[in-house]
Amino acid sequence: KMYVADSGIAGVYVYALTTGFDVLGTVSYSGLYATTGQEASPKGVAISSDGTKIYICGDTAPDSFYQYTLTTPNDVTGTVTYNGSYSFASQENEPGAFSVSAQEALPGCMAFNADGTRMYIGGVAGQDITQYTLTTAFNVLGTVTFNGQYSVSSQLTQPRGLAFSADGTQMFVMGENVLSVHQYTLTTA
């Protein structure tokens, strides 16, 4: 499955790939989930490795992102339940949230490691990738701890796309208005 956030239609498109991770093979449209209830201009989307949680960030509330549960894994055309939002700006906005505005006020993309214990935010304002540890896998509404940041400003501005290789040793970042993908090697997965 491939997920694409589209701010023009306020939703997330889902496509099925006949060969895993191969967008040059057969790709077929699977469905659309409208995000207008929470985010009218989605810019980033991530999904848990088991396909039961989806996360969206965008321009409507640039200091927050939203968590949803999928009844059927990887199927946004089925029952999708909104769980809540995680605020990057204020502790008062969401129970269990903490202020990370010192790290990033404008998230542009996000990703998780395979087991869901690490979350990565591409910061448009800071032009960096910020890393957090999640106490409970894929639960951004629980305890989240800031670990550090890596600046990508010498290669690109406004990170809008972020992904990792399956083994976690390669990071891929795309910037807004840049027609290239930047690849980074991580010595520790």
Salt bridges, closest charged atoms under 4 A:
ASP59 OD2 - LYS43 NZ 3.55
ASP59 OD1 - ARG160 NH1 3.96
GLU176 OE1 - ARG160 NE 2.65
